[in-house]
Amino acid sequence: MTVNNLKTLMHESIENINDDDFLKAVKQILDRKYIPSAQPKLSKGQLQRIEESKEQIRNGNFLTNAQADKLVDKWLNE
């Protein structure tokens, strides 16, 4: 399993775990290994995508979490 595959699986797992104590324990482990940079460095393209996304939100072009969940459920059942 590659590092990227492992990270993807971990992201998915964490998104689906609602156990507060467990997540706090995982965070403590991660905090020992990872120190986030003060300010992430974004490329011009990333900054442009952020601005485009903000504009879409201002125009009401977005889904709520519930709407997105229903859409994903629909895709998974096709």
Biopython code that builds the backbone (N, CA, C, O; Angstrom):
import numpy as np
from Bio.PDB.StructureBuilder import StructureBuilder

atoms = [
    (1, "MET", "N", (0.855, -1.172, 0.000)),
    (1, "MET", "CA", (0.000, 0.000, 0.000)),
    (1, "MET", "C", (0.902, 1.237, 0.000)),
    (1, "MET", "O", (1.849, 1.324, 0.782)),
    (2, "THR", "N", (0.602, 2.181, -0.875)),
    (2, "THR", "CA", (1.403, 3.393, -0.956)),
    (2, "THR", "C", (1.006, 4.367, 0.154)),
    (2, "THR", "O", (-0.045, 4.235, 0.781)),
    (3, "VAL", "N", (1.870, 5.332, 0.371)),
    (3, "VAL", "CA", (1.585, 6.358, 1.382)),
    (3, "VAL", "C", (0.308, 7.100, 1.020)),
    (3, "VAL", "O", (-0.520, 7.359, 1.894)),
    (4, "ASN", "N", (0.132, 7.446, -0.249)),
    (4, "ASN", "CA", (-1.070, 8.187, -0.662)),
    (4, "ASN", "C", (-2.331, 7.356, -0.468)),
    (4, "ASN", "O", (-3.363, 7.890, -0.061)),
    (5, "ASN", "N", (-2.265, 6.048, -0.754)),
    (5, "ASN", "CA", (-3.429, 5.185, -0.524)),
    (5, "ASN", "C", (-3.763, 5.133, 0.963)),
    (5, "ASN", "O", (-4.930, 5.209, 1.349)),
    (6, "LEU", "N", (-2.744, 5.005, 1.782)),
    (6, "LEU", "CA", (-2.949, 4.943, 3.226)),
    (6, "LEU", "C", (-3.576, 6.238, 3.747)),
    (6, "LEU", "O", (-4.491, 6.204, 4.569)),
    (7, "LYS", "N", (-3.082, 7.370, 3.266)),
    (7, "LYS", "CA", (-3.643, 8.658, 3.679)),
    (7, "LYS", "C", (-5.111, 8.766, 3.279)),
    (7, "LYS", "O", (-5.939, 9.231, 4.062)),
    (8, "THR", "N", (-5.431, 8.334, 2.059)),
    (8, "THR", "CA", (-6.811, 8.386, 1.589)),
    (8, "THR", "C", (-7.711, 7.533, 2.469)),
    (8, "THR", "O", (-8.791, 7.969, 2.866)),
    (9, "LEU", "N", (-7.272, 6.326, 2.772)),
    (9, "LEU", "CA", (-8.061, 5.447, 3.642)),
    (9, "LEU", "C", (-8.248, 6.053, 5.027)),
    (9, "LEU", "O", (-9.324, 5.945, 5.614)),
    (10, "MET", "N", (-7.209, 6.686, 5.546)),
    (10, "MET", "CA", (-7.300, 7.301, 6.873)),
    (10, "MET", "C", (-8.270, 8.485, 6.861)),
    (10, "MET", "O", (-9.059, 8.654, 7.790)),
    (11, "HIS", "N", (-8.207, 9.301, 5.806)),
    (11, "HIS", "CA", (-9.148, 10.426, 5.691)),
    (11, "HIS", "C", (-10.585, 9.914, 5.711)),
    (11, "HIS", "O", (-11.434, 10.431, 6.437)),
    (12, "GLU", "N", (-10.843, 8.883, 4.898)),
    (12, "GLU", "CA", (-12.194, 8.325, 4.832)),
    (12, "GLU", "C", (-12.630, 7.775, 6.191)),
    (12, "GLU", "O", (-13.768, 7.982, 6.613)),
    (13, "SER", "N", (-11.737, 7.086, 6.864)),
    (13, "SER", "CA", (-12.071, 6.516, 8.168)),
    (13, "SER", "C", (-12.398, 7.606, 9.179)),
    (13, "SER", "O", (-13.401, 7.526, 9.888)),
    (14, "ILE", "N", (-11.557, 8.614, 9.240)),
    (14, "ILE", "CA", (-11.765, 9.698, 10.207)),
    (14, "ILE", "C", (-13.083, 10.417, 9.951)),
    (14, "ILE", "O", (-13.775, 10.800, 10.895)),
    (15, "GLU", "N", (-13.438, 10.605, 8.677)),
    (15, "GLU", "CA", (-14.700, 11.272, 8.342)),
    (15, "GLU", "C", (-15.907, 10.496, 8.851)),
    (15, "GLU", "O", (-16.964, 11.081, 9.086)),
    (16, "ASN", "N", (-15.761, 9.181, 9.026)),
    (16, "ASN", "CA", (-16.892, 8.349, 9.405)),
    (16, "ASN", "C", (-16.882, 7.913, 10.866)),
    (16, "ASN", "O", (-17.738, 7.130, 11.277)),
    (17, "ILE", "N", (-15.940, 8.399, 11.651)),
    (17, "ILE", "CA", (-15.865, 8.059, 13.071)),
    (17, "ILE", "C", (-16.425, 9.217, 13.888)),
    (17, "ILE", "O", (-16.018, 10.365, 13.711)),
    (18, "ASN", "N", (-17.348, 8.912, 14.771)),
    (18, "ASN", "CA", (-17.972, 9.946, 15.607)),
    (18, "ASN", "C", (-17.645, 9.782, 17.083)),
    (18, "ASN", "O", (-18.289, 10.400, 17.932)),
    (19, "ASP", "N", (-16.669, 8.971, 17.394)),
    (19, "ASP", "CA", (-16.258, 8.718, 18.772)),
    (19, "ASP", "C", (-15.269, 9.812, 19.200)),
    (19, "ASP", "O", (-14.107, 9.812, 18.794)),
    (20, "ASP", "N", (-15.754, 10.731, 20.019)),
    (20, "ASP", "CA", (-14.966, 11.895, 20.436)),
    (20, "ASP", "C", (-13.654, 11.491, 21.116)),
    (20, "ASP", "O", (-12.600, 12.036, 20.788)),
    (21, "ASP", "N", (-13.704, 10.558, 22.042)),
    (21, "ASP", "CA", (-12.496, 10.139, 22.761)),
    (21, "ASP", "C", (-11.470, 9.510, 21.814)),
    (21, "ASP", "O", (-10.274, 9.784, 21.913)),
    (22, "PHE", "N", (-11.946, 8.670, 20.902)),
    (22, "PHE", "CA", (-11.042, 8.037, 19.948)),
    (22, "PHE", "C", (-10.362, 9.073, 19.066)),
    (22, "PHE", "O", (-9.150, 9.016, 18.855)),
    (23, "LEU", "N", (-11.148, 10.028, 18.547)),
    (23, "LEU", "CA", (-10.584, 11.067, 17.676)),
    (23, "LEU", "C", (-9.578, 11.941, 18.426)),
    (23, "LEU", "O", (-8.570, 12.355, 17.854)),
    (24, "LYS", "N", (-9.845, 12.219, 19.694)),
    (24, "LYS", "CA", (-8.889, 12.990, 20.498)),
    (24, "LYS", "C", (-7.581, 12.217, 20.664)),
    (24, "LYS", "O", (-6.501, 12.805, 20.615)),
    (25, "ALA", "N", (-7.677, 10.907, 20.859)),
    (25, "ALA", "CA", (-6.471, 10.082, 20.999)),
    (25, "ALA", "C", (-5.670, 10.075, 19.699)),
    (25, "ALA", "O", (-4.444, 10.181, 19.723)),
    (26, "VAL", "N", (-6.356, 9.952, 18.574)),
    (26, "VAL", "CA", (-5.675, 9.985, 17.279)),
    (26, "VAL", "C", (-5.002, 11.338, 17.079)),
    (26, "VAL", "O", (-3.872, 11.410, 16.596)),
    (27, "LYS", "N", (-5.698, 12.410, 17.452)),
    (27, "LYS", "CA", (-5.123, 13.750, 17.307)),
    (27, "LYS", "C", (-3.860, 13.899, 18.143)),
    (27, "LYS", "O", (-2.888, 14.507, 17.693)),
    (28, "GLN", "N", (-3.864, 13.354, 19.349)),
    (28, "GLN", "CA", (-2.668, 13.427, 20.194)),
    (28, "GLN", "C", (-1.490, 12.720, 19.529)),
    (28, "GLN", "O", (-0.361, 13.209, 19.574)),
    (29, "ILE", "N", (-1.751, 11.586, 18.922)),
    (29, "ILE", "CA", (-0.684, 10.862, 18.218)),
    (29, "ILE", "C", (-0.174, 11.694, 17.041)),
    (29, "ILE", "O", (1.033, 11.830, 16.845)),
    (30, "LEU", "N", (-1.097, 12.244, 16.267)),
    (30, "LEU", "CA", (-0.707, 13.039, 15.103)),
    (30, "LEU", "C", (0.051, 14.298, 15.506)),
    (30, "LEU", "O", (0.992, 14.706, 14.827)),
    (31, "ASP", "N", (-0.361, 14.909, 16.610)),
    (31, "ASP", "CA", (0.298, 16.130, 17.069)),
    (31, "ASP", "C", (1.772, 15.899, 17.397)),
    (31, "ASP", "O", (2.569, 16.835, 17.339)),
    (32, "ARG", "N", (2.136, 14.688, 17.733)),
    (32, "ARG", "CA", (3.540, 14.383, 18.038)),
    (32, "ARG", "C", (4.392, 14.322, 16.783)),
    (32, "ARG", "O", (5.603, 14.528, 16.847)),
    (33, "LYS", "N", (3.776, 14.042, 15.641)),
    (33, "LYS", "CA", (4.505, 13.881, 14.384)),
    (33, "LYS", "C", (4.380, 15.064, 13.437)),
    (33, "LYS", "O", (5.283, 15.323, 12.641)),
    (34, "TYR", "N", (3.284, 15.772, 13.518)),
    (34, "TYR", "CA", (2.987, 16.809, 12.529)),
    (34, "TYR", "C", (2.820, 18.170, 13.186)),
    (34, "TYR", "O", (2.031, 18.336, 14.116)),
    (35, "ILE", "N", (3.567, 19.127, 12.690)),
    (35, "ILE", "CA", (3.435, 20.507, 13.140)),
    (35, "ILE", "C", (3.049, 21.325, 11.917)),
    (35, "ILE", "O", (3.869, 21.524, 11.019)),
    (36, "PRO", "N", (1.807, 21.802, 11.873)),
    (36, "PRO", "CA", (1.373, 22.544, 10.685)),
    (36, "PRO", "C", (2.147, 23.842, 10.523)),
    (36, "PRO", "O", (2.523, 24.492, 11.498)),
    (37, "SER", "N", (2.374, 24.201, 9.268)),
    (37, "SER", "CA", (3.029, 25.473, 9.011)),
    (37, "SER", "C", (2.054, 26.591, 9.348)),
    (37, "SER", "O", (0.838, 26.406, 9.303)),
    (38, "ALA", "N", (2.592, 27.732, 9.678)),
    (38, "ALA", "CA", (1.755, 28.864, 10.076)),
    (38, "ALA", "C", (0.830, 29.290, 8.941)),
    (38, "ALA", "O", (-0.345, 29.581, 9.167)),
    (39, "GLN", "N", (1.354, 29.325, 7.739)),
    (39, "GLN", "CA", (0.570, 29.776, 6.595)),
    (39, "GLN", "C", (0.854, 28.841, 5.416)),
    (39, "GLN", "O", (1.990, 28.772, 4.948)),
    (40, "PRO", "N", (-0.155, 28.129, 4.935)),
    (40, "PRO", "CA", (0.102, 27.259, 3.792)),
    (40, "PRO", "C", (0.447, 28.082, 2.556)),
    (40, "PRO", "O", (-0.084, 29.173, 2.350)),
    (41, "LYS", "N", (1.328, 27.552, 1.756)),
    (41, "LYS", "CA", (1.720, 28.231, 0.520)),
    (41, "LYS", "C", (0.872, 27.672, -0.607)),
    (41, "LYS", "O", (0.912, 26.475, -0.893)),
    (42, "LEU", "N", (0.103, 28.548, -1.247)),
    (42, "LEU", "CA", (-0.788, 28.143, -2.318)),
    (42, "LEU", "C", (-0.275, 28.652, -3.659)),
    (42, "LEU", "O", (0.275, 29.750, -3.750)),
    (43, "SER", "N", (-0.459, 27.849, -4.687)),
    (43, "SER", "CA", (-0.042, 28.257, -6.026)),
    (43, "SER", "C", (-1.047, 29.260, -6.586)),
    (43, "SER", "O", (-2.125, 29.461, -6.025)),
    (44, "LYS", "N", (-0.675, 29.882, -7.696)),
    (44, "LYS", "CA", (-1.582, 30.821, -8.354)),
    (44, "LYS", "C", (-2.881, 30.125, -8.749)),
    (44, "LYS", "O", (-3.970, 30.678, -8.593)),
    (45, "GLY", "N", (-2.747, 28.898, -9.264)),
    (45, "GLY", "CA", (-3.922, 28.137, -9.672)),
    (45, "GLY", "C", (-4.837, 27.822, -8.510)),
    (45, "GLY", "O", (-6.059, 27.899, -8.640)),
    (46, "GLN", "N", (-4.251, 27.463, -7.360)),
    (46, "GLN", "CA", (-5.050, 27.170, -6.170)),
    (46, "GLN", "C", (-5.786, 28.422, -5.689)),
    (46, "GLN", "O", (-6.963, 28.360, -5.333)),
    (47, "LEU", "N", (-5.094, 29.541, -5.681)),
    (47, "LEU", "CA", (-5.725, 30.797, -5.266)),
    (47, "LEU", "C", (-6.865, 31.169, -6.213)),
    (47, "LEU", "O", (-7.900, 31.674, -5.779)),
    (48, "GLN", "N", (-6.667, 30.916, -7.507)),
    (48, "GLN", "CA", (-7.705, 31.210, -8.496)),
    (48, "GLN", "C", (-8.926, 30.328, -8.261)),
    (48, "GLN", "O", (-10.055, 30.812, -8.338)),
    (49, "ARG", "N", (-8.722, 29.044, -7.977)),
    (49, "ARG", "CA", (-9.830, 28.131, -7.710)),
    (49, "ARG", "C", (-10.599, 28.555, -6.451)),
    (49, "ARG", "O", (-11.825, 28.459, -6.401)),
    (50, "ILE", "N", (-9.871, 29.019, -5.448)),
    (50, "ILE", "CA", (-10.525, 29.498, -4.222)),
    (50, "ILE", "C", (-11.424, 30.684, -4.540)),
    (50, "ILE", "O", (-12.561, 30.747, -4.073)),
    (51, "GLU", "N", (-10.925, 31.612, -5.325)),
    (51, "GLU", "CA", (-11.725, 32.784, -5.694)),
    (51, "GLU", "C", (-12.939, 32.384, -6.509)),
    (51, "GLU", "O", (-14.026, 32.927, -6.314)),
    (52, "GLU", "N", (-12.760, 31.427, -7.433)),
    (52, "GLU", "CA", (-13.894, 30.940, -8.222)),
    (52, "GLU", "C", (-14.938, 30.290, -7.315)),
    (52, "GLU", "O", (-16.138, 30.481, -7.508)),
    (53, "SER", "N", (-14.487, 29.536, -6.345)),
    (53, "SER", "CA", (-15.395, 28.878, -5.405)),
    (53, "SER", "C", (-16.156, 29.894, -4.565)),
    (53, "SER", "O", (-17.358, 29.748, -4.339)),
    (54, "LYS", "N", (-15.457, 30.914, -4.106)),
    (54, "LYS", "CA", (-16.120, 31.972, -3.331)),
    (54, "LYS", "C", (-17.193, 32.657, -4.160)),
    (54, "LYS", "O", (-18.266, 32.985, -3.653)),
    (55, "GLU", "N", (-16.900, 32.872, -5.439)),
    (55, "GLU", "CA", (-17.866, 33.511, -6.338)),
    (55, "GLU", "C", (-19.086, 32.611, -6.527)),
    (55, "GLU", "O", (-20.220, 33.091, -6.538)),
    (56, "GLN", "N", (-18.853, 31.304, -6.675)),
    (56, "GLN", "CA", (-19.974, 30.369, -6.800)),
    (56, "GLN", "C", (-20.858, 30.411, -5.549)),
    (56, "GLN", "O", (-22.085, 30.388, -5.651)),
    (57, "ILE", "N", (-20.239, 30.472, -4.391)),
    (57, "ILE", "CA", (-20.997, 30.530, -3.135)),
    (57, "ILE", "C", (-21.806, 31.825, -3.077)),
    (57, "ILE", "O", (-22.983, 31.810, -2.715)),
    (58, "ARG", "N", (-21.173, 32.944, -3.435)),
    (58, "ARG", "CA", (-21.891, 34.231, -3.433)),
    (58, "ARG", "C", (-23.102, 34.187, -4.357)),
    (58, "ARG", "O", (-24.116, 34.831, -4.088)),
    (59, "ASN", "N", (-22.995, 33.417, -5.464)),
    (59, "ASN", "CA", (-24.087, 33.313, -6.438)),
    (59, "ASN", "C", (-25.095, 32.232, -6.068)),
    (59, "ASN", "O", (-26.035, 31.974, -6.820)),
    (60, "GLY", "N", (-24.903, 31.600, -4.915)),
    (60, "GLY", "CA", (-25.836, 30.571, -4.473)),
    (60, "GLY", "C", (-25.647, 29.237, -5.163)),
    (60, "GLY", "O", (-26.523, 28.375, -5.093)),
    (61, "ASN", "N", (-24.520, 29.053, -5.827)),
    (61, "ASN", "CA", (-24.244, 27.823, -6.566)),
    (61, "ASN", "C", (-23.460, 26.856, -5.678)),
    (61, "ASN", "O", (-22.245, 26.715, -5.814)),
    (62, "PHE", "N", (-24.180, 26.190, -4.763)),
    (62, "PHE", "CA", (-23.546, 25.234, -3.859)),
    (62, "PHE", "C", (-24.597, 24.261, -3.352)),
    (62, "PHE", "O", (-25.797, 24.487, -3.507)),
    (63, "LEU", "N", (-24.131, 23.174, -2.741)),
    (63, "LEU", "CA", (-25.019, 22.183, -2.131)),
    (63, "LEU", "C", (-24.843, 22.221, -0.620)),
    (63, "LEU", "O", (-23.749, 22.488, -0.122)),
    (64, "THR", "N", (-25.914, 21.956, 0.102)),
    (64, "THR", "CA", (-25.788, 21.774, 1.540)),
    (64, "THR", "C", (-25.177, 20.392, 1.779)),
    (64, "THR", "O", (-25.116, 19.576, 0.859)),
    (65, "ASN", "N", (-24.733, 20.129, 2.985)),
    (65, "ASN", "CA", (-24.191, 18.798, 3.297)),
    (65, "ASN", "C", (-25.236, 17.720, 3.053)),
    (65, "ASN", "O", (-24.921, 16.658, 2.515)),
    (66, "ALA", "N", (-26.470, 17.985, 3.443)),
    (66, "ALA", "CA", (-27.545, 17.007, 3.255)),
    (66, "ALA", "C", (-27.767, 16.729, 1.766)),
    (66, "ALA", "O", (-27.946, 15.579, 1.367)),
    (67, "GLN", "N", (-27.755, 17.783, 0.948)),
    (67, "GLN", "CA", (-27.928, 17.607, -0.493)),
    (67, "GLN", "C", (-26.760, 16.812, -1.092)),
    (67, "GLN", "O", (-26.961, 15.939, -1.936)),
    (68, "ALA", "N", (-25.564, 17.122, -0.654)),
    (68, "ALA", "CA", (-24.389, 16.412, -1.151)),
    (68, "ALA", "C", (-24.428, 14.947, -0.736)),
    (68, "ALA", "O", (-24.082, 14.069, -1.526)),
    (69, "ASP", "N", (-24.848, 14.676, 0.500)),
    (69, "ASP", "CA", (-24.961, 13.295, 0.975)),
    (69, "ASP", "C", (-25.956, 12.509, 0.122)),
    (69, "ASP", "O", (-25.690, 11.364, -0.243)),
    (70, "LYS", "N", (-27.108, 13.123, -0.199)),
    (70, "LYS", "CA", (-28.111, 12.456, -1.024)),
    (70, "LYS", "C", (-27.556, 12.167, -2.420)),
    (70, "LYS", "O", (-27.803, 11.101, -2.983)),
    (71, "LEU", "N", (-26.808, 13.118, -2.971)),
    (71, "LEU", "CA", (-26.223, 12.947, -4.297)),
    (71, "LEU", "C", (-25.208, 11.809, -4.301)),
    (71, "LEU", "O", (-25.190, 10.993, -5.223)),
    (72, "VAL", "N", (-24.378, 11.754, -3.293)),
    (72, "VAL", "CA", (-23.389, 10.679, -3.188)),
    (72, "VAL", "C", (-24.086, 9.338, -3.023)),
    (72, "VAL", "O", (-23.687, 8.358, -3.651)),
    (73, "ASP", "N", (-25.121, 9.274, -2.190)),
    (73, "ASP", "CA", (-25.884, 8.033, -2.020)),
    (73, "ASP", "C", (-26.478, 7.578, -3.353)),
    (73, "ASP", "O", (-26.464, 6.390, -3.676)),
    (74, "LYS", "N", (-26.994, 8.523, -4.112)),
    (74, "LYS", "CA", (-27.568, 8.203, -5.417)),
    (74, "LYS", "C", (-26.487, 7.620, -6.332)),
    (74, "LYS", "O", (-26.713, 6.603, -6.989)),
    (75, "TRP", "N", (-25.308, 8.262, -6.378)),
    (75, "TRP", "CA", (-24.210, 7.770, -7.226)),
    (75, "TRP", "C", (-23.783, 6.366, -6.810)),
    (75, "TRP", "O", (-23.505, 5.515, -7.655)),
    (76, "LEU", "N", (-23.734, 6.134, -5.511)),
    (76, "LEU", "CA", (-23.289, 4.829, -5.024)),
    (76, "LEU", "C", (-24.282, 3.719, -5.330)),
    (76, "LEU", "O", (-23.904, 2.550, -5.413)),
    (77, "ASN", "N", (-25.544, 4.077, -5.497)),
    (77, "ASN", "CA", (-26.571, 3.077, -5.760)),
    (77, "ASN", "C", (-26.850, 2.876, -7.242)),
    (77, "ASN", "O", (-27.705, 2.064, -7.597)),
    (78, "GLU", "N", (-26.153, 3.591, -8.111)),
    (78, "GLU", "CA", (-26.365, 3.444, -9.562)),
    (78, "GLU", "C", (-25.644, 2.238, -10.086)),
    (78, "GLU", "O", (-25.705, 1.954, -11.282)),
]
sb = StructureBuilder()
sb.init_structure("model")
sb.init_model(0)
sb.init_chain("A")
sb.init_seg("    ")
for serial, (resi, resn, name, xyz) in enumerate(atoms, 1):
    if name == "N":
        sb.init_residue(resn, " ", resi, " ")
    sb.init_atom(name, np.array(xyz, "f"), 0.0, 1.0, " ", f" {name:<3s}", serial, name[0])
structure = sb.get_structure()
